[in-house]
């Protein structure tokens, strides 16, 4: 009896090489990208946070970083910024537990040092834009400081019997607090606009 070659052939065996978790524009965010972000603690886990919830936030952070980087690259700003990858790299290596610990983690995840360098470049670019372009735009008025003093101290302490610190002793602290609040708002505004220029598709939660 004749047997068809096609009928007798085995089904192909598929092997997953990399899993795409999200796509930013034309750039895939791979499972290995998330593993690297976890190794260097791109963001810190919250107390009592479940692993799945942490990895979901980690993916969000990695997508945001890619959005920032692609926006800088395509907008022509990337090469006009003064990047400091050495410092950023040192911070990430320290977060990972040091050179030897990170080296073992990279090997176990099938990654290498050039993979870290790619992440460092993105983090250094985003940090440079924030510090060199966004932070200088921030200003805080005396009226805003007095308003924060009233809102955050006077109203909070009223009725507790605790002594109220004089405004002059907390003025610098309140100024720094307001600057960081405004800066965070600028960063969110930047990411929102970057997201309008780059399509983001997320496949994993």
C-alpha positions, 0 to 999 in steps of 0.5 A: 500500500502506498503511503503519502509522504505528507501524511506520514511526516511528523508534525513540526516541533515548535520551540519558543525562543523569545516571548514578545511581551509588548511592542513600542513602535517597531521595537519589541519588548522581550521576556529577556528585557523583563528579566534584565529589568528585574535583575537590576531592579529597574523599579523596586518591589513594594512591601508585600507585593505579589510577584505577578503584580511586581512584574506587571509594574516592571513591564510598565516601567520598561515600556515607559523607558522605551517610549522615552528613548524612542521619542528622544532618538526620533526627535533628534535630541538623543545626540544633543544630550550629555549622557552619563552612562558610567554612573547609570551603569554603576547604579544598576550594577549595585542594585543587582548586588554587584558585578559578580552577582549580576554576571551570574544572573545574566548568564542564567538568564541567557543574557550578556553585558552588551544587553545591560549596556543597551538598558543603560543607554536608555536609562541614561538618555531618559535621565539626561533629558529630565535633568537637562531639559525638564528640570530647568523649566521648573520654578516655584514661587513664594506663594506656592511655598506658602500654600504648601506650608499651609496645606501640608503643615498648618492644616495637618498639625492643627489640633494635634498640640504639636508645635508648628515649625516656622516657615523659614525652617522648612522653606527649602524642604517645601521648595524641593518637594514642590519642584519634584512634584512639578517635575513628575508632572512634566515627565508624565506629560512627556510620556503621554505625548510620546505615547501619542507618537508611538503605538504601544501594544502590550501582550502580557499583564 
